[in-house]
Amino acid sequence: EIVMTQSPATLSVSPGERATLFCRASQSVSSGLAWYQQKPGQAPRLLIYGASTRATGIPARFSGSGSGTEFTLTISSLQSEDFAVYYCQQYNQWPPGTFGGGTKVEIK
Amino acid sequence: EVQLVESGGGLAQPGGSLRLSCAASGLTFTKHAMSWVRQAPGKGLEWVSAISDHGGSTYYADSVRGRFTISRDDSKNTLYLQMNSLRVEDTAVYYCARDSPICTFWGQGTLVTVSS
């Protein structure tokens, strides 16, 4: 089973600043990588799939990059509604679709 | 507007059973594979199970295989998860999600608590 590791666990960022989140796979997942956002008390929401394709309705300030084992989610200018927990998920070797442990983006 | 509404959660004893339901609307249900994903209190996401469109193929996490059964009733636009031999570690919010392996839309979840 592929293990997904996210870093950092917590990221403190000021509104308007750039946030960069990392996700590493224990073996190559090619571009089979998705990112999800989860706000407190809410269900997750798909942001990115195929490592870099934004899901429907996702603002352009969210971008994904990477392939193989190293992936990045960048939020170019943090808005108040972006403070949340972000999860990556690999689906190249599925099942199972393993998730990372999450990165919490909090207000600095 | 797409809606996925889970129900059937609650308190169960270890070794007991529960059946979760997920009522779908605003989508052509038969065109979509469906997934269950769970989240233990204060923890991250764990993929649990998935079923293909029309139900011909099912998939399970090792942690639930042999105890949980996923199914769907396309005439009712409803997804199910039959959970038997429940364990304390099955305590979680259970989300149903449209599509698999990428979960493109999620319901709000239903809480399952396994405790004596």
Interface residues (C-beta under 8 A of the other chain):
Chain A: E1 A34 Y36 Q38 Q42 A43 P44 R45 L46 Y49 A55 Y87 Q89 Y91 W94 P95 P96 G97 T98 F99 G100 G101 G102
Chain B: S35 V37 G44 L45 E46 W47 A50 Y59 Y60 A61 D62 Y95 S100 P101 I102 C103 T104 F105 W106 G107 Q108 G109
